[in-house]
Amino acid sequence: MSIIITKENRVIVQGITGREGQVRTKLMREYGSNIVGGVTPGRGGEAVQDLPVFDTVKELVETLGPVDTSVVFVPAHLVKDAAIEAILAGIKLLVIVPDRVPVHDVIEIAAHAKKHNADFIGPNTLGVLSVDEGILGMIGGKASSARAWFKKGNVGVTSRSGGITSSISYYLSKSGVGLSTIVHVGGDGVIGMPHNRVMELFEQDPQTELIVMFGEIGTSQEEAVAEMMKTGKLTKPVVAYIGGKGAKEGTRFSHAGAIVEGNKGSWEGKVTALREAGAHVVEDFQEIPAKVLEVLGKK
Amino acid sequence: MAKLYEYQGKQILKSVKIPIPQGAVAGSVEDALSAANSIGYPVVVKIQTWSTGRNAVGGVKFADNDDELKGHVEKMLGMKIGNFSVESVLVEKKIAIKREFFAGFILNDTDKCPMLLFSSRGGSGIEEIAKEYPESVATMKIDFFDGFRPFEAISLVKKTGVDSRTATAIGSILVKMYQGMKKSDARSFEVNPLVQLEDGKIMAADCHVVIDDYAVYRHPEFGIEIAREFDRPPTELERIAYMVEKNDYRGTFFFFQMNEADKEENVIGFHGAGGGGSMMSMNAVSENECKIANFCDTSGNPPASKVYRAAKVILSQPGIKGYFASGSGVASQEQFHSARGFVKAFLEENIDIPCSLRLGGNSEDLAIEILEQYLGDKDVSIKGFGKNDSPDKVMKHLIEGMEKNEGKGHKITPFLLPDVYTCDYSFETMTGSIHVETAKCAECESKACIESCIQKILKIENGAPVLAIDTKDAKKGKCIECLACELACMTNGKGALKVVFPIDGLKEYRENLMKGE
């Protein structure tokens, strides 16, 4: 199985004619994603790598039939309109790659997604890769690299850092630990599918036996994962690393934030919550593969 | 986090018709006096800083006449608060306060919506008050489509033990605050204290507003110079770096300075790629008992031109003993772009300190080879590393290089752009320009520039390279500023092609540094 992306997803690219859009379309297709077409307003009727380009998502869907997933590669200030356009055209999963998307735009996208029962990953994400199935976004950069770096197996990865998503996955593969799906949830404070949502999918995925989580200070995603473990919603073993231990405590700029969030967001708070919930938290990044092998009983 | 001063926050409050005390901002004693005279005494004068707890440091004073006000303002202007010095004060009509409340909107990451927190006990120490009197605190999440309406605000306020009449008055203010938050793209929008005056009216006495960094471009009215969190004013070099970032949307470039180089310690230039990888790489620096002069992050697939400019900025720090570049280790981007950026910068600088560059990721072998080819013969060690080399290993190599270099620090040289005086053909790229001395090309057999261009935008005409596409398209981004043509021409051609990427302000910055030495 694997989660989020398989060979079956019918995928489109919004911003397919742009610099990133073109390069990443090639990557995704060569790795196995079923890209059916793309959208760039004003470029309808053209073709990119023999894929048809449409002015609007609606026109694309009317011509090519229903679409499962859209990967968004438009400039940050246009992301809100592109994402809502896709949601209103009936697409249920979006991967929003660009960074620097204003947070109030993300909130508006989230409201539309919720109303129409859609999900989105990102913004500010490298994307998702299911080994030997497909890529949404830009993980791996080149299909040949993605094939060489990431080996198939039973471990899922969810990470808040794009570069670390690839590097953990590479070091795991190199240690003989195969992967199901690797997910970069996105680097921003407000994102569509935080760790805990990804965990729900991994919990249901028969291929995934263990999940590696790369967390960071800030937000309450890791605490939410700990809560899932405590309440039995997540039963698979979790190996976690939380980055930012040495980082200066973020300047508190909001009293309301401090009152509402309490100790949430801090390194200590996250590590304690996860350990109490039974996660295997390692403090040295290099230890992750060995810990995974140990938990899987392969060492 | 782009914080606003109190007086800027109050301009937003005013624009959504929330009552605020009559007042004016002043940057000098004269301005403060004239403000007070038009408002009428008694007044309160408050330093304008981003920190809270101004009262405790003497940053809030009352005055009944010109003499008192003059005395206060003279002490306040130039006052040191942390690393900032006070540049302006807010002079306001003194108000008669009967009761204080707290109201703050924040963004809730779990439910991805704005959230209101109201407390019927406000003022300083609000975080402790909220813990001690939980019954006086109420919160509410706001649905994007439903919005936030007076009846909801009124019932929320009443829950905290406020009477109907007052709750209704406060409710209308809260609804306006929500509008103000959305309108200003705020991540956090607080009024503390929200006050009830002796005559019953509700007024915002102070406010703290933090604007979303990513939305600052929509709000030129706030005059935010650098949309990032600083606990001190930005340095001149940080300003220069920020302008580079602002003028080029491709990839990101983040730079701030941390430690000054000194002779005793190993202070190095740091150049990360990606947040998570940078954090781990910095651990390797401190574990090897070195310090970083600066933090820098170029990521998100930046063009070679951006990496080049970042390297030039880092190398504008005198005395650094080494240059450590290290990212996540397994980058999705083509690493030869970064390698070429480094090569151009290091060649121009005639690099005088060892550089260890961890370039793991796509095409890392080519990236490492490029470094070796152009910089392998330098007196100091310049070496590229791949994904199987840990940050610790790369740092240890750098330390060896610094020892071999006898701990010498980097010397600042003038900032010189390539000399294009003899070039007779040129075109513009997105952030720079490319120049060709066509007479030299006549003797060139390789035409390596054409072959090296992965965008295939060059062709040969009359024996020399020219653009094969419209000049407008080259400037719009068809030329990806990858530097391959310049390096190819240097090695296999006649050195006829030169690429110029200006960096505003860096020439003067270095001149001043060198004058000071």
Interface residues (C-beta under 8 A of the other chain):
Chain A: R19 E20 P75 A76 H77 D99 R100 V101 P102 V103 H104 D105 V106 I107 E108 A110 A111 K115 L126 M138 I139 G140 G141 K142 S145 W149 S159 R160 S161 G162 G163 I164 S166 S167 S169 Y170 K174 G187 G189 V190 I191 G192 P194 F214 E216 T219 S220 Q221 A224 G243 G244 G246 A247 G250 T251 F253 S254 H255 A256 G257 A258 I259 V260 F285 Q286
Chain B: M1 K3 T52 F102 G104 F105 I106 L107 N108 D109 T110 K112 C113 P114 M115 L117 I126 E127 A130 K131 V137 T139 D143 F144 F145 K182 D185 R187 S188 E190 N192 H208 V210 D212 Y214 A215 Y217 R218 E229 D231 Y249 R250 T252 A273 G274 G275 G276 G277 M279 M280 M282 N283 S286 S299 G300 N301 G327 S328 G329 V330 A331 S332 Q333 E334 G360 G361 N362 K387 N388 S390 G477 I480
